[in-house]
Structure formats: structure tokens, C-alpha cells
Amino acid sequence: MMRFLLFLIIWVLAFSDTSGINLSLGAGMSAKNLLVYMGAGWLLLQRALGPPVKVELQTIQICFVVLIAYAAVSMFIANGIIHYQGYDLFDSAIALKIALIDSFVFFMVFFYGTRTIVDARSLLKMLLFVVSIANLFTIAKARGIIDFGAPIMVVREDSVYYVSSRIDGVFGDANETATMIACLLPVYASFILSAKGFRKLFWIACMTLSAVVMFMTVSRGALVGLLLGSLWAAYLCRRYLSLRVAIKWGSAFFAIAVVVALIAGSTYLVTYIHRFTGVYLSSAADVSAGRSDIWFRALMAMMNSPVSLITGFGWNTWSENSIMGFFLAAHNHYLSLWFELGLIGVVSFIVIFHQLVTTALRTVAISDSPDRDLVIAFVFSFLILLICIFFVLLWKPWTYLWPYIGIAMRYTVNVGSASRIDLDLQPPKTSLKPSGTSMQPPGPQRRNNHYRPEGVSSKMAPK
């Protein structure tokens, strides 16, 4: 039942965002939230009536609780003690539920609701498939093939002589959509590597659809995040990556990028040229699309009230009716957390992702292919996301990313546990050489590793 419910949540998410149909059931509640809370209730009931459940990834759960608790306390202080003019407690409580509480529940339901490695792979594939379908819808609507569903096209006129076209996908604005796709691209690549025959072609097609939409968003932040995050992950996983394979796939991705550019059309190529050229002649605000001005004003506001550097101004004080004088989004997840929740907010969030990355890296060190390849893809994915959100403030994509992270960590934890069991069961090496026979000793062996007695060549090893 739980597996079916998780599949249903993914499909309801994609259907709601692609069709543009609002499945709201009231303030802060929708059909997808209802399904997720049903899953949470079912897990709690199983835990109460069934055998004790092992608590895993405790650090992540503690950091989430700290974030939620501190945000709630700061919200009541902002409303009841400081009395910010225009601050609305109800709206801030709804924002807290959507941004933090729902994210925590999504992560927990998909992490504990996914039981096995097989279930995790199936859910990952389903998530990537529905994302690809949504991106196919985006391309079709941008090309004028269909005319229904969520609005996705944005045209911005920069001057009398130039009009820039960018796509807002079904996962939010252009930057949000591009960030989400950039985060998932390594997982697409992993499934392409492990698939054969028609399945390989299928995943190549899905990845191409997503890459086309990312190209059409013309998001510089996502591209920078994809590049720097991939380099960072490649350095951390350098012991497990082959230079020859990296060159091979780098060439393949370059070829895909050329195809993507041709499919997207010349309009977007011109937009890229416009956004990436003239950097040396532009101001910092122009190069950063106004982000540097926003960040500077936020930092100056915090400097004028030094205690806010530690405590923050309070939950939802940036955006709530612009009470702090900011009418534009922060375009930086870390700065937004620091501004509102101080050091507790930033440190808690960074510790969450530090735990995600280190858990995956520990599993990479003891696992075998193809499990290792997919866990390495998670490392790339998490680090790409960490870089991207330095330039982007996400909203809608978190409803997909936290389920994805929950599934990815269930896969990682289970693979790590299985690999440690295999290592423990592997027979110790012996200096005794068998005479006249090369019989394999009894006992469980590590997966994918044939036992070869010392002194026996590979040709003589038992098959």
C-alpha cells in the first residue's frame, strides 16, 4: 500500500503542476499534501503497532526540527514582541508550513516509506519519467503544438532592438525549473550507463527532453551550478572515476548539447549570447542580473542591526508585505535563511546537506557497480543543488526535490548496509595454498567478487 501511495503522490504532483489545475483544499492544504500526511499517518501507525523502527539519519532529522522550532519561535517574537508593521502571523504560519514543515514531511515519508533498494530504484525512475513528461509538455507548449495547461512562456523586452525569450517551466520560474533539472541530470546519466538496448535509448530521450528545457530557460545560475557542482563532486569522487570514461561522456554530453541547441532554436542561442557577452563592459549588477544590489542591501540592513547577524530578523520578514523594504526575492537560499533565521538557519541547512553528501560518499567507498554509479550520481546531484541555490531561491521545486532526496538516501543507506554485511561475511585471506585442487571454500561471498585462492591464476580460477 505504501509503495502505491508514494507513486500516487509523484503523479499527483506532476499532474497538478503540468495541467495548471489547482488541487487546493484550503489555506496551506492541497490534494498532494493530504496524500503525504496520509502516508505520514500510516507510517506512525505502523510504528506504534508494529516492531520498533530503526531511526536513521538522525542528524538530518534533528536539524529539520531545529529549523522548524526556531522559525516558529522567531515568528511569534516578530509578531508579538517586535511588532513589525504589516507582519501577518497567519500568512507567516502558512509559509512556515509550506516551506519547512511540508519539506520535512515529504523527506520523512519518502525516506521511511521506501523499504528496499528495488523500491527506491522504481520510485527514482518514476520520478524522472514524470519530470520528462512535464518537460515534453513544456517544449510542446513553447512550440505552439498544444495550448492548454500551466503557462510557461515568458518574453522580456530588454531594449528597443532586442527581445529575450525564456521559458518558465512547470516547476516554477526559469531559474527554479533549470535548477531542478540540473540537479537531476546526473541521475539520468547513471540510468543511461546501467541500461541496455531500448532502455538506454529511452533514458537518453528523457534526458534530452530535460536538457532542452534547461537550455530554453537560459538560466546562468543553473549552468554555473551544474559546472562547479560537477567539478566539486568529481574531485570528491576522483578515486572512483575513470578519466577515459569522463572524456567519453564529456564528448557525448557536448554532442547532446549541440543537438539540444539545434532543437531549442536560434532564438535561445541569441538570448544566451546576449546574457553571456558584454560581461567585461557591464556593471556587477548587470552581470548578476541585479542580484549583487539585492545582496548588498540585505547585508547592509543586517549590519545596521548587528544582532541580526546571529539571530536573523525573524521568519518570513523578507517577503511578508515587504516589511523590510525588499520587494524582490533574495535569489540566494543561504542569504534568505541568514536574513530571517540567523546563524541557526544557515548552519542547520548546511549540516543537512553535509550529512547527505558524507553519507553518500561513505557508501561509494564500500559499494560495487551499478549501485556505486547511482550513489555517485547522488553526490553530483546534491553538490550541483548546493551551488545552484546560491543564485536561486527555490519554492515549487522543493516538493519534488525532498521526495527525491528521501528516495536517494533510502537507496544509499540500504546499499551501504548491504555492502557492510558483504564485507563482514567475506572470508579472511589465508596463506595456505591449496594443493591439487582449486575448490571454492564454503560460505557467503561478497557480491560480484569471485573468490580466488592465493597463487591461483585467473585462468585457473573457478568459474
Backbone torsions as a table, in degrees:
resi	resn	phi	psi	omega
1	MET	NA	-43.2	-177.1
2	MET	-63.2	-41.1	-179.6
3	ARG	-62.4	-42.9	178.1
4	PHE	-61.7	-40.5	-179.5
5	LEU	-64.1	-39.8	179.0
6	LEU	-66.2	-41.4	174.9
7	PHE	-60.8	-41.9	-178.5
8	LEU	-64.1	-40.1	179.0
9	ILE	-60.0	-44.8	-179.4
10	ILE	-61.3	-44.3	-178.5
11	TRP	-68.7	-38.2	178.4
12	VAL	-65.3	-40.8	176.0
13	LEU	-56.8	-51.7	-176.7
14	ALA	-66.1	-40.4	-179.3
15	PHE	-63.9	-45.0	-178.5
16	SER	-61.5	-45.9	-176.4
17	ASP	-74.7	-34.1	-178.7
18	THR	-75.1	-42.9	-177.5
19	SER	-78.4	-20.7	-175.8
20	GLY	77.3	10.4	179.7
21	ILE	-83.7	122.9	-179.7
22	ASN	-81.7	113.7	-179.6
23	LEU	-94.8	32.7	-177.4
24	SER	-68.5	139.6	176.8
25	LEU	-112.7	8.1	-177.8
26	GLY	143.7	-176.3	-178.0
27	ALA	-62.9	117.5	177.3
28	GLY	74.9	9.0	-178.2
29	MET	-133.4	136.5	177.2
30	SER	-141.6	178.6	-178.8
31	ALA	-62.6	-40.2	-179.3
32	LYS	-67.4	-37.1	175.9
33	ASN	-64.2	-40.3	179.8
34	LEU	-61.2	-43.4	179.1
35	LEU	-64.0	-41.8	-179.1
36	VAL	-65.0	-41.7	179.4
37	TYR	-71.2	-28.6	171.5
38	MET	-63.8	-42.3	177.1
39	GLY	-62.8	-40.6	178.1
40	ALA	-64.1	-41.7	178.4
41	GLY	-63.8	-39.6	178.8
42	TRP	-65.1	-40.6	178.4
43	LEU	-65.5	-41.4	178.0
44	LEU	-64.8	-38.5	178.3
45	LEU	-65.1	-42.6	177.2
46	GLN	-61.8	-39.1	-179.7
47	ARG	-68.9	-34.8	-179.3
48	ALA	-73.8	-36.7	-175.5
49	LEU	-97.1	-22.9	-175.6
50	GLY	-98.6	-166.6	178.7
51	PRO	-68.9	158.9	179.7
52	PRO	-58.3	139.8	-179.7
53	VAL	-99.6	132.1	179.1
54	LYS	-68.7	127.6	178.6
55	VAL	-81.8	121.6	-177.3
56	GLU	-119.7	155.9	-179.7
57	LEU	51.6	51.8	-175.9
58	GLN	-62.7	-36.0	-178.2
59	THR	-60.1	-42.4	179.6
60	ILE	-63.8	-43.5	-179.1
61	GLN	-65.6	-40.6	178.7
62	ILE	-63.2	-43.5	-179.9
63	CYS	-63.9	-38.9	176.3
64	PHE	-62.2	-44.5	179.9
65	VAL	-63.1	-41.6	178.2
66	VAL	-61.8	-44.5	178.5
67	LEU	-59.0	-48.5	-176.9
68	ILE	-65.6	-44.8	-177.9
69	ALA	-64.5	-45.3	-178.5
70	TYR	-67.2	-38.2	177.5
71	ALA	-62.4	-40.7	179.6
72	ALA	-65.6	-44.0	179.7
73	VAL	-63.0	-46.3	-179.3
74	SER	-64.6	-30.2	178.5
75	MET	-66.1	-44.4	179.5
76	PHE	-69.6	-34.1	176.8
77	ILE	-66.8	-43.2	179.7
78	ALA	-62.2	-35.3	-177.4
79	ASN	-86.3	-41.8	-170.8
80	GLY	-97.9	-20.7	-176.9
81	ILE	-111.6	-53.2	-178.7
82	ILE	-76.4	-34.9	179.3
83	HIS	59.9	59.1	173.8
84	TYR	-60.4	134.4	179.6
85	GLN	-68.7	125.1	179.4
86	GLY	88.5	-0.5	-179.1
87	TYR	-76.3	127.4	-177.3
88	ASP	-111.0	116.5	-176.6
89	LEU	-65.3	-40.4	-177.9
90	PHE	-65.4	-47.6	179.1
91	ASP	-61.5	-38.9	179.5
92	SER	-68.0	-36.3	177.6
93	ALA	-66.1	-39.9	176.8
94	ILE	-64.0	-41.8	177.6
95	ALA	-63.0	-38.1	177.8
96	LEU	-64.1	-43.0	178.9
97	LYS	-62.3	-46.0	-176.3
98	ILE	-70.1	-44.1	-171.6
99	ALA	-79.9	-38.8	-173.7
100	LEU	-113.0	-51.6	-176.1
101	ILE	-64.8	-48.2	179.4
102	ASP	-62.4	-38.6	177.9
103	SER	-60.3	-43.8	178.9
104	PHE	-63.3	-43.4	-179.3
105	VAL	-66.3	-42.3	176.6
106	PHE	-57.1	-48.1	-179.1
107	PHE	-61.0	-47.5	-176.3
108	MET	-66.4	-41.6	-178.7
109	VAL	-64.3	-43.8	-178.6
110	PHE	-77.0	-27.8	178.3
111	PHE	-73.4	-50.0	-178.4
112	TYR	-84.6	-23.9	178.6
113	GLY	-74.6	-26.6	175.9
114	THR	-84.4	121.3	-171.6
115	ARG	-95.1	-47.6	-169.1
116	THR	-118.4	169.4	176.2
117	ILE	-63.5	-39.3	179.6
118	VAL	-63.3	-43.9	177.7
119	ASP	-62.1	-40.6	-179.2
120	ALA	-64.2	-43.3	178.1
121	ARG	-63.9	-40.5	-179.8
122	SER	-64.2	-42.6	179.8
123	LEU	-68.4	-38.2	176.7
124	LEU	-62.0	-44.3	179.5
125	LYS	-64.4	-39.9	178.9
126	MET	-64.6	-42.0	179.4
127	LEU	-62.1	-46.1	179.0
128	LEU	-64.3	-35.7	-179.6
129	PHE	-65.9	-46.2	-178.5
130	VAL	-69.2	-32.5	174.6
131	VAL	-63.8	-40.4	178.6
132	SER	-65.3	-40.1	177.5
133	ILE	-62.5	-42.7	177.7
134	ALA	-63.0	-37.8	178.6
135	ASN	-71.0	-34.7	173.9
136	LEU	-62.3	-42.0	175.9
137	PHE	-59.3	-43.3	-179.6
138	THR	-60.7	-45.8	179.7
139	ILE	-62.8	-44.9	-178.4
140	ALA	-62.7	-39.9	-179.6
141	LYS	-72.6	-37.5	177.9
142	ALA	-64.0	-32.1	178.8
143	ARG	-84.3	-3.8	179.2
144	GLY	81.5	13.5	-179.4
145	ILE	-73.8	-37.1	177.5
146	ILE	-126.5	161.3	-177.3
147	ASP	-142.1	57.3	176.6
148	PHE	-152.0	169.1	177.8
149	GLY	90.4	-164.1	-175.5
150	ALA	-66.0	141.5	175.4
151	PRO	-69.0	138.4	-175.7
152	ILE	-133.2	-15.8	-173.4
153	MET	-92.8	133.7	174.7
154	VAL	-129.6	129.0	176.9
155	VAL	-119.0	121.6	179.8
156	ARG	-114.7	124.8	178.9
157	GLU	-92.4	112.7	-177.1
158	ASP	-86.0	-29.0	-179.3
159	SER	-158.4	-179.1	179.3
160	VAL	-66.8	-30.1	-173.1
161	TYR	-100.2	-5.7	-171.8
162	TYR	-140.4	134.4	174.5
163	VAL	-125.5	122.7	-179.3
164	SER	-97.1	133.1	179.3
165	SER	-109.6	127.4	176.9
166	ARG	-134.9	152.2	-178.6
167	ILE	-103.4	128.3	166.7
168	ASP	-96.1	109.5	-177.6
169	GLY	-74.3	-174.8	-177.5
170	VAL	-76.4	-7.3	-178.1
171	PHE	-100.3	22.8	179.4
172	GLY	121.0	-161.2	179.3
173	ASP	-71.9	-177.8	-173.9
174	ALA	-58.0	-43.8	-177.7
175	ASN	-69.9	-38.6	178.2
176	GLU	-65.1	-46.4	179.8
177	THR	-61.2	-45.5	-179.0
178	ALA	-64.3	-39.1	179.5
179	THR	-64.0	-44.1	179.7
180	MET	-63.0	-43.0	179.8
181	ILE	-65.7	-44.3	179.1
182	ALA	-58.5	-37.3	179.3
183	CYS	-65.5	-34.7	-175.5
184	LEU	-90.4	-14.0	-177.3
185	LEU	-56.8	-41.5	178.2
186	PRO	-61.3	-32.1	179.3
187	VAL	-71.0	-40.0	172.2
188	TYR	-54.6	-48.3	-177.8
189	ALA	-60.8	-38.4	179.4
190	SER	-64.4	-42.4	178.4
191	PHE	-67.6	-33.1	175.6
192	ILE	-64.4	-42.2	-179.6
193	LEU	-63.3	-39.1	-174.9
194	SER	-87.3	-14.9	-177.0
195	ALA	-85.1	163.3	178.6
196	LYS	-137.1	152.5	174.8
197	GLY	62.2	-131.6	-176.8
198	PHE	-62.4	-35.8	-178.8
199	ARG	-62.8	-36.1	177.3
200	LYS	-64.2	-43.8	177.8
201	LEU	-63.6	-37.5	179.4
202	PHE	-61.6	-47.7	-178.4
203	TRP	-71.0	-30.7	173.7
204	ILE	-63.4	-41.6	178.6
205	ALA	-64.6	-42.5	179.2
206	CYS	-63.3	-43.0	-179.7
207	MET	-65.9	-38.1	179.4
208	THR	-63.8	-42.2	177.6
209	LEU	-58.9	-45.5	-179.9
210	SER	-66.1	-40.0	179.6
211	ALA	-65.5	-35.6	178.2
212	VAL	-63.1	-45.8	179.7
213	VAL	-64.5	-40.9	177.6
214	MET	-60.6	-40.2	177.9
215	PHE	-64.0	-38.8	-177.0
216	MET	-73.5	-18.2	176.4
217	THR	-75.0	-21.9	-179.7
218	VAL	51.7	50.6	-178.8
219	SER	-98.8	111.2	179.0
220	ARG	-69.6	-35.7	179.8
221	GLY	-62.0	-40.9	179.3
222	ALA	-67.2	-39.6	179.3
223	LEU	-66.2	-42.2	177.4
224	VAL	-63.9	-42.3	177.5
225	GLY	-62.5	-41.4	178.8
226	LEU	-62.3	-43.1	-178.4
227	LEU	-70.1	-54.5	-175.4
228	LEU	-69.0	-39.9	178.0
229	GLY	-63.5	-38.6	178.3
230	SER	-66.7	-40.8	178.0
231	LEU	-64.9	-41.4	178.5
232	TRP	-62.2	-47.4	179.7
233	ALA	-65.5	-39.5	179.0
234	ALA	-61.6	-36.7	178.1
235	TYR	-67.2	-44.6	-179.2
236	LEU	-66.4	-31.1	-177.7
237	CYS	-104.4	20.9	-173.1
238	ARG	-60.8	-28.7	-179.8
239	ARG	-68.7	-20.7	-173.3
240	TYR	-112.4	5.7	-179.2
241	LEU	-112.1	141.9	178.8
242	SER	-98.3	132.0	178.7
243	LEU	-63.3	-38.3	179.9
244	ARG	-63.4	-43.9	178.9
245	VAL	-66.7	-37.6	179.4
246	ALA	-62.9	-43.4	178.2
247	ILE	-64.1	-41.6	180.0
248	LYS	-60.4	-48.3	-177.7
249	TRP	-75.6	-30.0	174.4
250	GLY	-61.6	-42.0	177.4
251	SER	-65.3	-40.3	179.2
252	ALA	-64.0	-42.2	179.3
253	PHE	-66.6	-35.2	177.0
254	PHE	-64.3	-41.7	177.6
255	ALA	-63.1	-41.3	177.8
256	ILE	-63.1	-39.2	179.5
257	ALA	-62.0	-39.0	177.9
258	VAL	-63.8	-44.8	178.7
259	VAL	-62.3	-41.7	179.2
260	VAL	-60.7	-43.7	179.9
261	ALA	-62.2	-39.1	179.7
262	LEU	-68.6	-38.8	179.6
263	ILE	-68.0	-42.2	-177.1
264	ALA	-63.9	-37.5	176.9
265	GLY	109.0	163.9	-174.5
266	SER	-69.3	-25.6	-178.8
267	THR	-57.9	-42.1	-177.3
268	TYR	-76.4	-30.0	174.4
269	LEU	-62.6	-42.7	178.3
270	VAL	-63.2	-39.8	179.1
271	THR	-63.3	-41.4	177.4
272	TYR	-62.1	-44.4	179.9
273	ILE	-60.8	-40.8	-179.7
274	HIS	-65.2	-39.7	-175.8
275	ARG	-80.6	-24.1	-175.9
276	PHE	-104.8	-7.5	178.1
277	THR	-104.5	165.5	-179.1
278	GLY	73.9	15.6	-177.7
279	VAL	-63.6	-40.6	-176.5
280	TYR	-72.2	-16.1	-179.0
281	LEU	-101.4	-3.9	-174.6
282	SER	-100.8	162.3	174.3
283	SER	-79.5	169.5	179.0
284	ALA	-61.6	-36.0	179.1
285	ALA	-65.1	-38.9	179.0
286	ASP	-67.5	-43.1	-178.4
287	VAL	-63.6	-39.5	-177.8
288	SER	-91.7	11.3	-178.7
289	ALA	56.1	39.1	178.1
290	GLY	84.7	-4.6	-177.3
291	ARG	-63.7	-40.7	-176.0
292	SER	-61.8	-37.2	177.3
293	ASP	-65.0	-43.2	179.7
294	ILE	-63.7	-46.2	-178.7
295	TRP	-63.5	-40.5	-178.9
296	PHE	-64.1	-43.1	179.6
297	ARG	-64.8	-38.9	179.0
298	ALA	-65.5	-44.1	179.3
299	LEU	-64.9	-38.1	178.3
300	MET	-65.3	-39.0	177.3
301	ALA	-62.4	-38.4	178.6
302	MET	-71.7	-36.9	178.0
303	MET	-64.3	-34.6	179.4
304	ASN	-70.5	-18.1	175.0
305	SER	-129.9	80.5	-169.1
306	PRO	-55.2	-31.0	-179.6
307	VAL	-63.1	-25.9	179.8
308	SER	-66.8	-21.7	176.3
309	LEU	-62.7	-24.0	179.2
310	ILE	-102.6	-44.6	-173.3
311	THR	-95.8	-23.6	-171.2
312	GLY	78.4	170.3	-179.8
313	PHE	-87.5	-12.8	-179.0
314	GLY	119.8	153.8	-176.1
315	TRP	-61.1	132.4	173.7
316	ASN	68.0	21.5	179.3
317	THR	-80.8	-18.6	178.2
318	TRP	-70.9	-50.5	-168.8
319	SER	-99.0	-20.1	-173.8
320	GLU	-67.9	102.4	178.2
321	ASN	54.4	22.7	178.3
322	SER	52.4	43.4	-175.9
323	ILE	-67.3	-21.7	178.0
324	MET	-98.1	6.6	177.1
325	GLY	86.3	14.7	179.2
326	PHE	-106.7	114.8	-178.8
327	PHE	-100.3	-4.1	177.8
328	LEU	-116.8	154.9	178.9
329	ALA	-65.9	159.3	-176.3
330	ALA	-69.4	-26.9	-176.3
331	HIS	55.2	28.8	177.6
332	ASN	-162.9	112.3	-175.6
333	HIS	-64.3	-39.9	-177.7
334	TYR	-67.7	-42.9	179.2
335	LEU	-65.7	-38.7	178.6
336	SER	-62.2	-44.4	177.9
337	LEU	-64.4	-43.7	-179.4
338	TRP	-63.0	-43.0	-178.5
339	PHE	-62.3	-41.1	-173.7
340	GLU	-93.6	-39.4	-173.4
341	LEU	-116.7	5.6	175.2
342	GLY	66.6	-156.6	-177.7
343	LEU	-65.5	-31.8	179.4
344	ILE	-61.1	-42.5	-179.7
345	GLY	-66.4	-47.2	-177.6
346	VAL	-66.3	-46.7	-177.4
347	VAL	-64.3	-41.9	-179.9
348	SER	-61.8	-43.5	179.9
349	PHE	-65.7	-43.0	-179.9
350	ILE	-65.2	-38.4	178.2
351	VAL	-63.9	-37.8	177.6
352	ILE	-58.0	-49.8	-177.2
353	PHE	-74.7	-28.5	173.6
354	HIS	-62.5	-41.1	178.3
355	GLN	-66.3	-39.5	177.6
356	LEU	-60.4	-48.0	-176.1
357	VAL	-68.8	-45.2	-177.7
358	THR	-67.1	-35.9	176.2
359	THR	-62.9	-43.3	178.5
360	ALA	-65.1	-41.2	-179.4
361	LEU	-65.4	-38.1	176.8
362	ARG	-63.6	-37.9	179.0
363	THR	-70.2	-37.9	177.7
364	VAL	-57.6	-38.6	-174.6
365	ALA	-67.9	-22.6	-175.0
366	ILE	-118.9	-0.5	-175.9
367	SER	-99.4	167.8	178.9
368	ASP	-116.1	163.5	174.5
369	SER	-68.9	147.8	3.1
370	PRO	-86.8	-3.9	179.9
371	ASP	-60.3	-41.4	-179.0
372	ARG	-60.2	-40.7	-178.3
373	ASP	-61.5	-41.0	-178.4
374	LEU	-71.8	-38.1	178.4
375	VAL	-67.2	-37.1	173.7
376	ILE	-61.0	-38.9	177.0
377	ALA	-61.3	-35.6	176.7
378	PHE	-64.1	-40.6	178.1
379	VAL	-59.8	-47.6	177.5
380	PHE	-58.6	-44.8	-176.3
381	SER	-61.9	-47.1	-177.7
382	PHE	-64.5	-41.3	-177.6
383	LEU	-72.6	-35.3	174.0
384	ILE	-60.9	-43.5	178.9
385	LEU	-63.1	-41.6	179.6
386	LEU	-60.1	-38.3	178.9
387	ILE	-74.9	-42.6	-176.6
388	CYS	-60.0	-41.8	-174.6
389	ILE	-75.6	-0.4	168.7
390	PHE	-72.1	-23.1	-178.6
391	PHE	-112.6	-6.3	-172.9
392	VAL	-135.6	141.7	172.3
393	LEU	-106.3	109.7	-175.3
394	LEU	-83.9	151.1	174.2
395	TRP	-134.9	-74.9	-177.3
396	LYS	-64.6	-40.3	-176.6
397	PRO	-59.7	-22.7	-178.9
398	TRP	-61.5	-27.8	179.0
399	THR	-68.6	-16.4	172.9
400	TYR	-99.9	-37.2	-172.9
401	LEU	-72.1	-38.2	179.3
402	TRP	-70.2	-39.7	169.2
403	PRO	-58.9	-41.7	177.5
404	TYR	-60.6	-44.7	-179.9
405	ILE	-64.0	-40.1	177.5
406	GLY	-60.9	-45.5	178.2
407	ILE	-64.3	-44.4	-178.7
408	ALA	-61.0	-40.2	-179.1
409	MET	-74.1	-31.5	173.5
410	ARG	-63.4	-44.5	177.0
411	TYR	-59.9	-45.6	-178.1
412	THR	-63.5	-46.9	-178.3
413	VAL	-63.8	-43.8	-179.4
414	ASN	-67.3	-40.6	177.3
415	VAL	-63.7	-41.9	178.2
416	GLY	-62.4	-41.9	178.7
417	SER	-64.8	-43.5	179.0
418	ALA	-64.6	-38.6	-179.6
419	SER	-68.1	-38.3	178.3
420	ARG	-66.8	-36.9	176.8
421	ILE	-63.8	-43.0	179.1
422	ASP	-62.1	-40.2	179.0
423	LEU	-65.5	-39.8	179.9
424	ASP	-66.9	-33.1	-177.4
425	LEU	-86.1	-9.2	-178.8
426	GLN	-67.4	129.5	-177.1
427	PRO	-65.9	145.0	178.8
428	PRO	-68.7	153.2	177.4
429	LYS	-69.2	146.0	179.1
430	THR	-128.0	148.8	179.8
431	SER	-88.9	-3.8	179.6
432	LEU	-77.2	129.4	179.6
433	LYS	-97.0	129.1	178.6
434	PRO	-67.2	141.7	-179.1
435	SER	-111.0	121.3	174.5
436	GLY	76.6	0.9	178.6
437	THR	-152.5	158.2	177.5
438	SER	-129.9	41.7	-178.3
439	MET	-68.0	140.8	178.6
440	GLN	-77.5	129.6	-179.2
441	PRO	-67.4	151.2	179.2
442	PRO	-69.4	164.4	177.7
443	GLY	115.8	154.1	-179.5
444	PRO	-66.7	144.9	-179.4
445	GLN	-117.2	163.6	176.3
446	ARG	-71.7	145.2	-178.0
447	ARG	-58.6	142.8	172.4
448	ASN	62.6	9.2	178.7
449	ASN	-121.3	114.3	176.8
450	HIS	-79.6	136.8	178.1
451	TYR	-73.4	131.8	179.0
452	ARG	-129.6	109.4	179.9
453	PRO	-58.1	148.4	-178.6
454	GLU	-62.4	133.2	178.5
455	GLY	93.8	-6.2	178.8
456	VAL	-97.2	128.0	-178.1
457	SER	-73.1	167.2	-179.6
458	SER	-65.4	-30.3	179.0
459	LYS	-70.7	-29.4	-178.3
460	MET	-91.3	-7.6	-175.7
461	ALA	-66.2	144.8	-179.5
462	PRO	-64.3	143.9	178.9
463	LYS	-102.0	NA	NA
